[in-house]
Amino acid sequence: MADNADFYSRLPVVASFTGIMDPARYQSLPRDWVLGLTDVEGSTKAIEKGRYKAVNTAGASVIAAVSNALDGRHFPFIFGGDGACVAVSAGDEASMRTALAATAAWVRDDLDLTLRAALVPVAVVREQGLDVRVMRYGPSGDVSYAMFSGGGFAWADRCMKDGQFAVAAAAPGTRPDLSGLSCRWNDIPNVNGTILSLVVAPVNHRDPAFRILMEAFLVELEASSEVARPVPEGAPGVSWPPPGLDLEARASRQSGEHLTRSRVRVAAATLLAFVVMRLGIRVGSFDPATYRRQVVENSDFRKYDDALRMTLDCTPAFADAIERRLARAAARDVIWFGLHRQSAALMTCIVPSISQSDHFHFVDGAAGGYALAARHLKQQRASTPTALPRRGEESGQP
């Protein structure tokens, strides 16, 4: 295939998250592929106004838009809280550009937020001496999420925020296909004491100390009884009306449809779903108990995109120990990191069909999460003279 369109679907799926630091598990994206990146500009102000659920919806919207534009074909993507990154083949570049522009228009028109978007060729990343390498991590047998390494993702993300490779928002009224994007679960309260949002990035991608540190850190997390995934067994709670009703109504509104009509339609659909889920009623092939189990297994609460990102439910003492450990590594110029603590997590979902098991559930802290953790990392990085990543850095390991 000339544009290697099936590259990602042919990659093996890695079942162990501790394997994400093994460079042998990553493969370079084909040179003719392109990265699509988005970021909510001014997300900190929106968070201060209590709008982080809207920020999360904006961040996940491009994944839904591109997935629908590609008719559900597998492609690498990663959700970062207030933004996302997707990668597609050369043959799908035009479809992704259209989806990015339309999504930015929808975020502006319906959410009153500004979504930056950029389209960065992998070939241009390689000209910087960097790479974009990818692996597929499968938290369950039903879905897989992309992990990115090589330094190229971080470089492309900074280019986007500097205004390079920009994709302009489409004309007012332009709407992407956001079918499946929803936010019906309640916020998830902590069990162990705090929800910790964590972002850790290497100062130098060639430094083996980063990989050694992260491998040991992940093993310690797996073994500890003081930390757990933030999604409880049995899935989050449900209520009606759901906290994301207005956001789902805006996402599912058809061109020309009045928002009030869309709200009524979504209210009716979510009321039916609430009754089915609360009472555990089987409807055809849909089994609420099976769906709840899949929600837990398919949740995306940890990832790697040239930085380790995790949302953890842990004890305050364990969070303190993590912070001390990372501070020591930062003092040795091995990492930059950012942390943010809050009392609950939230979930944003892409559910193409409730009758299928391949539904995705993105987890973040409910009060700033990854966005505020990343802001703290950037402040730390800005206070040091080193820049990440440098032109010419090798990309042989995560």
C-alpha positions, 0 to 999 in steps of 0.5 A: 500500500503506497501510503502504508494505510494499514501500518497501525492496524498491523502492529502487535498489541502489548498487554502489559503497561510496564512494557511501554518503556521498552524501545523494541516495542515501538515502530516508526510511523511511515514517513508519509504520515501526518500528525494532527494535534489540538489544544484548548487555548486558555484552558486554565481560565476555563478550569478556573470557571469550573468548565473542565468537563467542557475542556475535556469534551473539546479535547476528545472531540477531534478523536471522535471526528477523525474516527467518524471521518475514517469510518471507524478504521484503526488509527493511532491517537492519544488524549491529553485532557485539554487536547489530543493527537492523532496520526493518519496516512497520507491518503487520509490527510485531507479527511483529517484536515477537514475534521480538524477545521470542523472540530475547531469551528464546533468548539468555538461555536458551541463550547465558546472555547478556542481549539488550536489545531495543527497538521505536522508531517512526520517527514518534517519531524524527521528533518529535526533529527527526531522521530515519531514511534508508536506502539499499541497498548491494550488495556483489554481485549476489546480496545487498544491505545497508541503510545508515542515516543521518539521526541517528535510528538513533543516537538510537534506539540510545541510547534502547534502552540507556537502557531506553526502548521496551523489549521484554521477553524472552518466557517461558523456553523460548520459541524464535524460528525461527533457521533458517539461522543458522550459524557454520561457518567458521574464524576468519580470520587476518590477512594484512597484520599486523592486523585493525582494527575501526573505528567513526567517528561525526560530532559533528554530523550537519549538519557537511559536514566529516564527509562530506568527511573520510569520502569522502576516507578511503574513496577512500584505502582503495580505492587503498591496497595496505596494506589489504584486505577481511578475507575471503580469496579462496576464503573462510575455511578449514573444519575439523571439528568447526566452531568454531561447532558448539555455537552452531549446535546451540543455534540450530537446536534444536527446541522440546522437543529435547534439546541433545545430540540437536541437537548430534549432528544438527548434527555429522552435517550439518557433517561432510557439509558439511566433506567436500563443501567440503574435497574440492570435491564437487558435490552436485546444483546445489550447487558448492563453488567457486561457494559460496566465491566467493559467500561472499567477495562477499556478506560484510559487512565495512563499513557505515554506520549513522549511523557508519562501521563497518569491519573491515579487514586492514591493515599495522600502519603503515597502522593507525597512520596511520588512527589519527593521521588520525582523532585529528586530526579528533577534535581539530577536533570533527569526529568521535568514533572507536574502534579495536580491533586483533586478530589475526583476524576471524570470520564469522557467517552466515545461509544460508536455502538452500545452493542459493540465492545470497542468503546473508549473511556478517557479518564482525567482529574475532574478539577484541572487534571492533566492540563494543570499538571502539564502547566506545572511541568512547563513552569518547571521547564521554563525555569531551567536552561535546558530545552526539550527536545533538542534538534538532533536528539536521537529517538532510540528509546521512549 
